[in-house]
Amino acid sequence: MAIYFNKLSKEFHLQTEKTSYIFTILKNNQLGQLYYGKKITHRSSFAHLFTIGPRATMPNVYEGDYSFSLEIIKQEYPSYGTTDFREPAFQILQNNGSRITNFEYCHHQIYQGKPILDGLPATYVENEDEATTLEISLYDKEIDVEIILSYSVMEHLNAITRTSKFINHGSESVNLKRAMSASVDLVDSDFTLLHLSGAWGRERYVKERTLQPGVQSISSTRGTSSSQHNPFIALKRPSTTEGHGEVYGFSFVYSGNFLAQVEVDHFDVSRVLMGINPFDFNWLLESGENFQTPEVVMVYSEEGLNGMSQTYHRLYRTRLAKGKWRDLERPILINNWEGTYFNFNEEKILAMAKEAKQLGVELFVLDDGWFGQRDDDRTSLGDWFVHEKKLPNGIVGLSQKINDLGMKFGLWFEPEMVSKVSQLYEAHPDWIIHVPNRCQSQSRNQFVLDYSRKEVVDAIYEMMATVLREASISYVKWDMNRYMTEIGSTQLPANRQQEVSHRYILGVYDLYNRLTSEFPDILFESCASGGCRFDPGILYYAPQGWTSDDTDSVERLKIQYGTSIVYPISSMGAHVSAVPNHQVGRVTSLETRANVAYFGAFGYELDVTQMSNEDKETMKNQIAFYKEVRELIQMGTFYRIESPFERAGNITSWIVVSEDKTEAVVGRFQVLEIPNSGYSRLLLKGLRSDLEYEIEGVAGTFYGDELMSVGLHLSNPRITGGKHWNPSDFKSNLFRVKSIKV
């Protein structure tokens, strides 16, 4: 049973296969947190877990009761203003100016299944027995507003999801100033905060800091989840490693402005808050209206960071990503962008496609520059009709010619943006996000369309759908290349201007939903200047994303390692590009570039017609190899072994293991050669101790326990011939491990 309710002691006990989450109804009819962590046995009462007592200078809820103060009580969804001085989960401004509320437990229901969030992405179930949901109604009779807290327990996937919904039953409007999706008060502060931060070209680097008294947070105010901070945090014990120890993960299924925060109080309680960023946010909740917050996915692991990550990987790959392509092997593609940029025509594209087809590529993707008068980045965004000078036979003709070669065809769009030099802007200059009589900042010579307006989303949908209906298109790359500035909408009244950022994201989700519904056979890949909107919200619609514009294999080690903390390998677009690399100028071998890119949705981004015959033969062999291991890599269990964020970042290694543990692919990467080095061992993970394995290119056989405890001796001459060995700087080993059939 996934959810228990102890009626006499008024306690809720949520259980996954490995986790317990327990809270209670307090004396004041609000909710108090009792325990979150390793699964414990259910019992009829957990009252002994609730302890209070008087403290100096502490305010009390009830006169004469010096023990009951919200300042010292761990709470489930804390409010503002009544004896708790920590930041609250929500705040409601009333017409009389008050921000004081009193939401008390009203009733609850427990049922099988998991509800769909209207207009928002969320994890889902395919059968009702996959999840159990608890909905708790909290009610403030003074303002006639209800909050519904929703908890869904995905017992076998070992995750708990949370959302909140505000419903105004009253006759007067209220202003929702803050609406977090989840709040958790943990019993102590002996944690290291782990988060994924960076910038364009170096997204999702692993960062750690020890919790200190006060507030520590990550956030975005850019209108997207951003490359600066991913909407995820983890709290791990100081001794926790990749394979051992406690860690709590919190992942936000949302693509806009967010806040992920930990506040440590003077009693060393750690309050975790996650939700829409309250900065520059206000939602006017009129009588009869409701506001639904996005979903937070909570994962607890006592098996280290790998244990937490593998839970997210399984959940997000199988019950967040959706549609036909969720369970299909992803095609090996070639994208023309770094091969041609804007300088192409039909003849050039067909020449690249013909050459790529001969080498085994399955999908050709035409990137930016095919529409309007788009010969550089200064024009034509929003004009989603073909550039006839470049493509005289149109997208219809080109896609058919690509199909005739035996390849699928994909196309790039940037549907959320507009160039001022465009027919769309000329007809609708008010359709951009802006504030009248204020500066209109540009980025990459483009402006953000106001997706808070339905007519704007409708117009873009019709233009894109027309192209997709007419041509033979199997893949769409959806790009988004700038953040929001001067946020405002000419369509909304003054008292709703702080709703624009959230309404915009709802518009993006609406467009994604309509396109993926009408075109279910198309594989959508998200992109946002690379990885600037690589988040669970977008993953719901697009099962893979462009991990970063930085295609350098050395830089990709950190980017892909960090991304794997939350996101499955199948979601990471990873391409082999030309050298010198276009982002950092580094020259690495074709072997190392592929060895890194194999661990993702694999492809190429270069002009194959300019490659030497030797490199073409290497590329052909790489594609053949990836086809052999594609299912294993995209659907297997991923373990991080050695981190590029440790040991001066010189060594990175990881392994993907098949579900039955009979097969694995190992990657080990060394950035710089080490002179006169000692012996190195690579300790594998995830194998069966009792199975005997052989390793391609390595003499002898090995039992799983030896490979995991003793490891591979990399300096041993008999194994330096491992697959794709290149002794130099930027070198890599790739080992294919298979059990011996008995």
C-alpha positions in Angstrom: 0.0 0.0 0.0 1.5 3.3 -1.0 -0.4 5.8 1.2 -1.7 5.2 4.7 -3.9 7.5 6.8 -3.8 6.9 10.6 -7.3 8.2 11.5 -6.8 8.5 15.3 -3.4 10.1 15.2 -4.2 12.1 12.0 -1.1 11.1 10.1 -0.3 10.5 6.5 2.4 8.0 5.6 3.5 7.9 1.9 5.6 4.9 0.9 7.6 4.0 -2.2 9.6 0.8 -2.3 12.5 2.5 -0.6 11.1 5.8 0.9 8.8 7.0 3.6 7.3 10.5 3.8 5.2 11.2 6.9 3.3 14.3 8.0 0.5 15.0 10.4 -2.4 17.3 11.1 -1.3 19.7 13.9 -3.2 21.1 16.9 -4.0 24.2 14.8 -5.4 22.1 11.9 -2.4 22.9 9.7 0.1 20.3 8.5 3.3 19.3 10.2 6.2 17.4 8.7 7.4 14.3 10.7 9.9 12.3 8.5 11.3 12.0 5.0 13.9 9.4 4.2 14.6 5.7 4.1 11.5 3.5 4.1 10.3 2.5 7.6 7.6 0.1 8.8 4.1 1.5 9.0 2.6 1.7 12.5 -0.7 3.0 13.9 0.9 6.2 15.3 4.0 8.2 14.7 3.1 10.8 17.4 6.5 10.2 19.1 8.2 11.8 16.1 6.5 15.2 16.9 8.4 17.1 19.6 7.9 20.7 20.8 8.8 22.7 23.8 9.2 26.3 25.0 12.1 28.4 23.7 13.3 31.8 24.8 11.7 34.7 22.8 9.6 32.3 20.8 6.1 33.6 19.9 3.2 31.2 20.4 0.0 30.5 18.5 -2.1 30.1 21.6 -2.1 32.2 24.7 -0.9 30.3 27.6 0.6 27.5 25.5 4.3 28.3 25.5 5.3 25.2 23.4 3.2 25.4 20.3 5.0 27.8 18.0 5.3 27.4 14.2 8.8 28.8 14.6 10.0 25.5 15.9 7.6 23.1 14.2 8.5 21.5 10.9 5.7 22.2 8.5 4.3 20.8 5.3 3.0 23.9 3.5 3.9 26.9 5.7 2.2 30.3 5.5 3.3 33.8 6.3 2.8 35.8 9.4 1.8 33.6 12.3 4.9 32.7 14.5 7.0 31.4 11.6 9.6 33.8 10.4 11.0 31.6 7.7 10.1 32.2 4.1 6.6 30.7 3.3 5.4 28.4 0.6 2.7 30.8 -0.4 1.5 34.4 0.2 -1.9 35.9 -0.7 -2.5 39.6 -0.8 -6.1 40.5 0.1 -8.1 43.5 -0.9 -7.8 45.0 2.6 -4.0 44.8 2.3 -3.6 41.9 4.6 -1.2 39.0 3.8 -2.2 36.9 6.8 -4.0 33.7 6.1 -5.1 30.6 8.1 -5.5 27.6 5.9 -6.7 24.6 7.9 -7.2 21.0 7.1 -10.7 20.4 5.7 -10.7 16.9 4.1 -8.7 14.6 2.0 -9.1 11.8 -0.5 -6.8 8.9 -1.5 -7.2 7.2 -4.9 -5.4 5.1 -7.5 -3.9 6.8 -10.5 -2.4 10.3 -11.1 -4.3 13.4 -12.3 -3.3 15.3 -15.4 -2.3 18.9 -14.8 -4.4 21.2 -17.1 -2.0 23.0 -19.5 1.1 21.8 -17.7 3.6 19.0 -18.3 3.9 16.4 -15.6 4.9 12.8 -15.0 2.0 10.4 -15.8 0.9 6.8 -15.5 -0.4 4.4 -18.1 -2.3 2.3 -15.6 -4.0 3.5 -12.5 -2.1 1.0 -10.3 1.2 2.7 -11.2 0.5 5.5 -8.7 -1.6 6.4 -5.7 -2.6 10.0 -5.1 -3.4 11.9 -1.9 -5.3 15.2 -2.2 -5.6 17.4 0.9 -8.0 20.3 1.0 -6.9 23.3 3.1 -9.4 26.1 3.6 -9.3 29.7 4.8 -12.9 30.6 5.7 -12.1 34.3 6.1 -11.3 34.8 2.4 -13.1 31.7 1.1 -10.1 30.3 -0.7 -9.0 26.7 -0.9 -5.6 25.1 -1.4 -5.4 21.5 -2.7 -2.1 19.8 -2.0 -1.6 16.9 -4.3 0.9 14.1 -3.6 1.3 11.2 -6.1 3.3 8.2 -5.0 4.9 6.2 -7.8 5.8 3.3 -5.6 7.8 1.1 -8.0 9.6 4.1 -9.6 10.5 5.3 -6.1 9.4 8.9 -6.6 6.9 11.3 -5.0 5.4 14.2 -6.9 3.8 17.3 -5.5 1.7 20.2 -6.7 -0.6 22.8 -5.2 -3.8 24.4 -6.6 -5.4 27.6 -5.3 -9.2 28.0 -5.8 -11.0 31.3 -5.1 -14.5 30.4 -3.9 -15.1 33.9 -2.6 -16.8 36.9 -4.1 -13.6 39.1 -4.0 -10.4 38.7 -6.0 -7.1 38.0 -4.3 -3.5 38.3 -5.4 -1.3 35.3 -5.3 2.2 36.7 -4.6 3.9 33.4 -4.1 2.9 29.9 -4.9 5.5 27.2 -4.4 4.8 23.7 -5.6 6.5 22.0 -2.7 8.0 22.7 0.7 9.9 20.2 2.8 11.3 20.9 6.3 14.2 18.5 7.0 15.3 17.7 10.5 18.9 18.9 10.3 21.3 20.9 8.1 24.2 18.5 7.7 24.0 18.6 4.0 25.9 19.7 0.9 23.8 21.5 -1.6 24.4 20.2 -5.2 23.1 22.1 -8.2 23.8 22.4 -11.9 25.0 25.8 -13.0 26.9 27.4 -15.9 26.4 29.5 -18.9 26.0 29.2 -22.7 28.6 26.6 -23.9 29.2 25.2 -20.4 25.8 24.3 -19.2 24.9 22.2 -16.1 28.3 22.0 -14.4 28.1 20.2 -11.0 28.5 22.7 -8.2 28.5 22.0 -4.5 28.4 24.1 -1.3 27.9 23.3 2.4 24.7 24.5 3.8 25.0 27.5 6.1 22.5 29.3 8.3 20.3 31.6 6.2 19.0 31.3 2.7 20.9 29.7 -0.2 19.2 29.4 -3.6 19.4 29.1 -7.3 16.8 30.7 -9.6 16.0 32.1 -13.0 14.4 35.5 -14.0 15.2 35.1 -17.7 11.8 33.8 -18.8 13.2 30.3 -19.2 14.8 27.8 -16.9 18.1 29.0 -18.3 21.7 27.8 -18.8 22.7 29.6 -15.6 20.8 27.3 -13.3 18.9 24.2 -14.0 15.6 23.7 -12.1 17.0 21.0 -9.8 18.8 20.8 -6.5 20.0 17.9 -4.3 20.9 17.8 -0.7 23.5 15.1 0.1 25.3 14.1 3.2 28.9 15.2 3.3 30.1 11.6 3.0 27.8 10.7 0.1 29.5 9.5 -3.1 28.2 8.4 -6.4 27.6 4.9 -5.0 26.8 5.3 -1.3 25.1 7.6 1.1 21.9 9.7 1.5 20.7 12.2 -1.0 17.4 14.0 -1.6 16.6 15.3 -5.1 14.1 18.0 -6.1 13.4 18.5 -9.7 10.9 21.1 -11.1 8.9 20.1 -14.2 8.7 23.7 -15.6 10.5 25.7 -18.2 10.1 29.3 -17.0 11.3 31.5 -14.1 11.8 29.3 -11.0 13.2 29.4 -7.5 14.9 26.4 -5.7 15.8 27.4 -2.2 17.1 26.0 1.1 16.7 28.0 4.3 18.6 26.9 7.4 17.1 28.3 10.6 18.6 28.8 14.0 17.4 25.3 15.0 19.3 23.8 12.1 16.1 22.8 10.3 16.5 22.9 6.5 13.5 24.2 4.6 13.4 23.3 0.9 11.2 25.4 -1.3 10.7 24.9 -5.0 8.3 26.6 -7.5 7.7 29.5 -9.8 10.0 32.4 -8.9 8.0 34.9 -6.8 10.3 37.7 -8.2 8.2 39.9 -10.5 5.3 37.4 -10.1 1.7 38.2 -9.1 -1.4 36.3 -10.2 -4.8 37.9 -9.9 -7.2 35.2 -8.8 -10.7 36.4 -9.5 -13.8 34.9 -8.0 -14.3 31.3 -9.3 -10.8 31.1 -10.8 -8.0 28.7 -9.9 -4.3 28.6 -10.2 -2.4 25.3 -10.7 1.3 25.2 -9.8 3.8 23.0 -11.8 5.0 19.7 -10.5 8.0 18.9 -8.2 9.5 15.4 -8.4 11.1 14.3 -5.1 13.5 11.4 -5.0 15.3 10.0 -2.0 18.3 7.6 -2.3 20.5 5.9 0.2 22.5 4.5 -2.8 24.4 7.7 -3.6 24.0 10.1 -6.5 23.9 7.3 -9.0 20.9 5.8 -7.2 19.1 9.1 -7.3 20.0 9.7 -10.9 18.9 6.3 -12.1 15.5 6.9 -10.5 15.1 10.2 -12.4 16.4 8.5 -15.6 13.8 5.7 -15.4 11.0 8.0 -14.5 11.7 10.7 -17.0 12.5 8.3 -19.9 9.4 6.2 -19.4 6.8 8.4 -17.6 7.6 12.0 -18.5 8.7 11.8 -22.1 5.7 10.6 -24.1 4.6 9.6 -27.5 5.8 7.3 -30.2 9.5 8.1 -29.8 9.6 7.6 -26.1 10.5 3.9 -26.5 12.0 3.9 -30.0 15.7 4.0 -30.8 16.6 7.5 -32.0 17.9 7.9 -35.5 21.5 8.8 -36.3 21.3 12.2 -37.8 23.5 14.7 -39.6 22.8 18.4 -39.2 24.1 20.9 -41.7 24.5 23.9 -39.3 28.2 23.8 -38.5 28.9 22.5 -42.0 27.3 25.4 -43.9 25.7 27.9 -41.5 23.5 30.1 -43.8 25.5 29.4 -46.9 23.7 26.6 -48.7 21.3 25.7 -51.5 19.5 22.6 -52.6 22.4 21.2 -54.5 24.7 21.5 -51.5 22.2 19.9 -49.1 21.6 17.0 -51.4 25.4 16.5 -51.9 25.8 16.3 -48.1 22.8 14.0 -47.7 24.0 11.6 -50.5 27.5 11.3 -48.9 26.0 10.8 -45.4 23.6 8.1 -46.6 26.5 6.1 -48.0 28.1 6.2 -44.5 25.0 5.0 -42.7 23.3 8.2 -41.5 19.5 7.8 -41.2 18.2 11.3 -40.9 19.2 14.6 -42.5 18.4 17.8 -40.6 18.2 21.2 -42.4 18.9 23.9 -39.8 18.5 27.7 -39.8 18.3 29.6 -43.1 15.6 27.8 -45.2 12.8 30.4 -44.8 11.8 33.9 -45.7 14.9 35.9 -46.9 17.1 34.3 -44.2 20.7 34.7 -45.4 22.0 35.8 -42.0 20.6 36.2 -38.5 19.2 39.7 -39.0 15.9 38.8 -40.9 12.9 36.6 -41.4 12.2 34.9 -38.1 8.4 34.5 -38.1 8.2 34.1 -41.9 7.8 30.3 -41.9 7.7 29.9 -45.7 10.4 28.6 -47.9 13.4 30.7 -49.2 12.8 30.0 -52.8 16.2 31.4 -54.0 17.9 28.7 -51.9 15.4 26.0 -52.3 13.5 26.4 -55.6 11.6 23.1 -55.1 10.6 24.1 -51.7 10.7 22.0 -48.5 8.2 19.6 -50.2 10.6 19.0 -53.1 13.7 18.8 -50.9 12.2 16.4 -48.4 11.1 14.1 -51.1 14.5 14.0 -52.7 16.0 13.2 -49.3 13.5 10.5 -48.8 14.3 9.1 -52.2 17.9 8.6 -51.0 16.5 6.3 -48.3 16.8 8.9 -45.5 14.4 10.7 -43.2 14.2 14.5 -43.3 14.2 17.0 -40.4 13.7 20.7 -40.2 14.7 23.6 -37.9 12.2 26.2 -36.5 12.5 29.0 -34.0 8.8 29.5 -33.4 8.9 31.8 -30.4 10.9 34.6 -32.0 10.5 37.2 -34.7 12.9 39.5 -36.6 11.8 43.1 -37.1 12.8 42.6 -40.7 10.0 40.2 -41.5 6.5 40.1 -42.9 5.2 38.9 -39.5 6.6 41.9 -37.6 5.5 44.3 -40.3 1.9 43.1 -40.0 1.9 42.8 -36.2 4.5 45.0 -34.4 2.5 44.7 -31.2 3.0 40.9 -31.1 6.4 41.1 -29.3 6.9 41.1 -25.6 7.6 44.8 -24.7 6.6 47.7 -22.6 5.3 50.8 -24.6 7.6 53.8 -24.6 10.5 51.7 -23.1 13.6 50.3 -24.6 13.2 47.2 -26.7 16.4 45.2 -26.1 17.4 42.8 -28.8 19.5 39.7 -28.7 20.8 37.9 -31.8 18.8 40.5 -33.8 15.5 39.0 -32.6 12.6 39.6 -30.3 10.3 37.4 -28.3 6.8 36.8 -29.5 4.0 37.4 -26.9 2.9 33.8 -26.3 0.6 35.0 -23.5 -1.7 36.0 -26.4 -3.7 33.1 -27.9 -3.9 34.7 -31.4 -0.1 34.8 -31.6 0.2 31.1 -30.7 -2.6 30.3 -33.2 -0.8 32.1 -36.0 2.5 30.4 -35.5 0.8 27.0 -35.2 -0.9 27.4 -38.5 2.3 28.4 -40.3 4.3 25.5 -38.8 1.5 23.0 -39.3 1.2 24.0 -43.0 4.9 23.2 -43.5 4.6 19.9 -41.6 1.4 18.9 -43.4 2.8 19.5 -46.9 6.3 18.1 -46.6 7.6 14.7 -45.6 9.2 15.7 -42.2 10.2 13.2 -39.6 12.0 15.4 -37.1 11.7 19.0 -35.9 14.4 20.9 -34.1 12.7 23.6 -32.0 15.1 26.4 -31.1 14.9 29.4 -28.8 17.8 31.7 -28.9 17.2 34.6 -26.4 15.9 35.5 -23.0 13.1 37.9 -22.2 13.7 41.6 -21.4 11.2 44.4 -20.8 8.5 41.9 -20.0 5.1 43.2 -20.8 2.0 42.4 -22.9 -0.2 45.0 -24.6 -3.0 42.5 -24.4 -3.2 42.3 -20.6 -4.4 44.9 -18.1 -2.0 46.6 -15.7 -3.0 44.4 -12.8 -2.0 41.3 -14.8 1.4 42.4 -16.2 3.3 40.2 -13.7 1.5 37.2 -15.1 3.2 37.5 -18.5 6.2 35.2 -17.9 4.1 32.3 -16.7 1.4 32.9 -19.4 4.2 32.8 -22.0 5.3 29.4 -20.9 1.8 28.1 -20.9 1.6 29.4 -24.5 4.8 27.5 -25.4 3.3 24.3 -23.8 0.1 24.8 -25.7 1.9 25.1 -29.1 4.0 22.0 -28.3 0.9 20.1 -27.3 -1.0 21.0 -30.5 1.9 20.2 -32.8 2.8 16.9 -31.1 -0.8 15.9 -31.1 -1.4 16.6 -34.8 2.0 15.1 -35.8 2.6 12.2 -33.4 5.1 10.5 -35.8 7.5 13.4 -35.8 10.4 13.3 -33.4 10.7 16.7 -31.7 14.1 17.8 -30.3 14.2 20.9 -28.1 17.0 23.5 -28.4 17.6 26.8 -26.7 20.9 28.3 -27.8 22.0 24.8 -27.0 21.1 23.9 -23.4 19.5 27.1 -22.1 16.1 25.4 -21.6 17.0 21.8 -21.0 14.4 20.9 -18.3 11.7 18.4 -17.4 8.9 20.6 -18.7 10.2 20.5 -22.3 11.2 16.9 -22.0 7.5 16.1 -21.6 6.9 17.2 -25.2 10.4 16.6 -26.8 12.0 13.4 -25.7 15.5 14.6 -26.6 17.1 18.0 -26.4 20.2 19.7 -27.8 22.5 19.4 -24.7 24.7 22.4 -25.6 25.9 24.4 -28.6 29.4 23.5 -27.4 30.3 20.3 -29.4 33.9 20.1 -28.3 34.4 16.6 -26.9 36.4 17.8 -23.9 33.9 20.4 -22.9 31.1 17.9 -23.5 32.5 15.6 -20.8 31.5 18.1 -18.1 28.3 19.0 -19.8 27.0 15.5 -20.3 28.3 14.3 -16.9 26.4 17.1 -15.2 23.3 16.7 -17.3 23.2 13.0 -16.3 22.6 13.9 -12.7 18.9 14.3 -13.6 18.3 13.5 -17.2 18.5 10.2 -19.1 21.1 9.5 -21.8 18.4 9.2 -24.4 17.4 12.8 -23.8 20.9 14.3 -24.7 21.6 15.3 -28.2 25.3 14.6 -28.8 27.0 15.3 -32.1 30.5 14.8 -33.7 31.5 18.1 -35.2 34.5 19.3 -37.3 37.9 20.4 -35.9 39.2 22.9 -35.0 36.1 23.0 -32.9 33.9 26.0 -33.7 33.3 26.9 -30.1 36.7 26.6 -28.5 39.1 25.9 -31.4 40.4 22.6 -29.9 41.5 19.8 -32.1 40.6 16.3 -30.9 40.6 13.0 -32.8 37.5 11.8 -34.6 37.6 8.7 -32.4 37.4 10.7 -29.1 34.7 13.0 -30.5 32.6 9.9 -31.3 33.4 8.1 -28.1 32.0 11.1 -26.1 29.0 11.6 -28.4 28.0 7.9 -28.3 26.6 8.5 -24.8 23.5 10.3 -26.0 21.3 10.7 -29.0 24.1 10.3 -31.5 24.7 12.3 -34.7 27.1 14.5 -36.7 27.3 18.2 -37.4 29.8 18.9 -40.1 30.2 19.0 -43.9 30.7 15.3 -44.7 31.7 16.2 -48.3 34.8 17.9 -47.0 36.1 14.9 -45.0 39.0 12.7 -46.2 38.4 9.2 -47.4 40.1 7.9 -44.2 37.8 9.9 -42.0 34.8 8.8 -44.0 35.7 5.2 -43.4 36.1 5.9 -39.7 32.8 7.6 -39.6 31.2 4.7 -41.4 32.6 2.3 -38.8 31.5 4.6 -35.9 27.9 4.6 -37.2 27.9 0.8 -37.6 29.2 0.4 -34.0 26.6 2.8 -32.6 23.8 0.9 -34.4 25.0 -2.2 -32.6 24.9 -0.6 -29.1 22.2 2.0 -29.6 19.5 0.3 -27.7 21.8 -0.5 -24.8 23.0 3.1 -24.6 19.7 4.8 -24.9 17.7 2.3 -22.7 20.3 0.9 -20.3 21.3 1.9 -16.8 23.8 4.7 -16.6 26.5 4.9 -13.9 29.0 7.7 -13.4 32.4 6.4 -12.3 35.0 9.2 -12.4 34.1 12.8 -12.4 35.5 15.6 -14.6 34.8 17.9 -11.7 37.4 16.1 -9.5 41.2 15.3 -9.9 41.7 18.6 -11.8 39.1 17.4 -14.3 41.6 15.2 -16.1 39.7 11.9 -15.9 36.1 11.1 -16.7 34.5 7.6 -16.9 31.1 6.1 -17.1 29.3 2.9 -18.0 25.9 1.9 -19.4 24.7 -1.5 -18.4 21.9 -3.5 -20.0 18.8 -4.3 -17.8 19.8 -7.9 -17.5 23.4 -7.0 -16.7 24.8 -9.2 -19.5 26.2 -6.3 -21.6 27.8 -2.9 -21.0 29.6 -0.2 -22.8 32.3 1.7 -20.8 33.8 5.1 -21.7 37.0 6.5 -20.1 38.4 9.8 -21.1 41.7 11.5 -20.2 42.2 15.2 -21.1 45.9 15.5 -20.8 48.7 12.9 -20.9 50.4 12.3 -17.6 54.2 11.9 -17.8 55.8 8.9 -16.0 52.4 8.0 -14.6 51.7 5.1 -12.2 49.2 2.3 -12.7 45.5 3.2 -13.2 42.5 1.0 -12.5 39.0 1.5 -13.8 36.4 0.1 -11.3 33.3 -0.9 -13.3 29.8 -0.7 -11.9 26.4 -2.3 -12.3 27.6 -5.8 -13.4 26.5 -9.1 -11.9 29.1 -10.4 -9.5 28.6 -14.0 -10.5 28.7 -13.6 -14.3 31.8 -14.1 -16.3 32.5 -11.4 -18.9 34.8 -10.8 -21.8 35.9 -7.4 -23.0 36.3 -6.7 -26.7 40.0 -6.1 -27.5 41.1 -7.4 -24.1 42.7 -10.8 -23.5 41.1 -13.1 -21.0 37.8 -13.2 -19.1 36.7 -11.5 -15.9 34.0 -12.1 -13.3 31.8 -9.2 -12.5 33.0 -8.9 -8.9 36.6 -8.6 -10.1 35.7 -5.9 -12.6 33.9 -4.0 -9.9 36.3 -4.5 -7.0 39.7 -5.0 -8.6 38.9 -3.2 -11.9 40.7 -3.0 -15.2 44.4 -2.2 -15.0 44.7 0.4 -17.7 48.5 0.5 -17.7 48.7 -3.2 -18.3 50.1 -3.6 -21.9 47.6 -6.4 -22.7 44.6 -4.0 -22.5 46.0 -0.8 -24.0 44.6 -2.1 -27.2 41.1 -1.4 -26.0 38.7 -0.2 -28.6 39.5 3.2 -30.1 42.7 3.7 -28.1 44.6 6.9 -29.1 47.7 7.5 -26.8 47.9 11.4 -26.7 46.2 14.3 -25.1 42.4 14.1 -25.3 42.5 10.4 -25.5 39.7 7.9 -24.8 39.0 4.3 -24.2 35.8 2.6 -25.2 35.2 -1.0 -23.8 32.4 -3.3 -24.9 31.7 -5.8 -22.1 29.6 -9.0 -22.7 28.8 -11.9 -20.5 29.9 -15.3 -21.7 27.0 -17.5 -22.7 26.8 -20.8 -20.7 
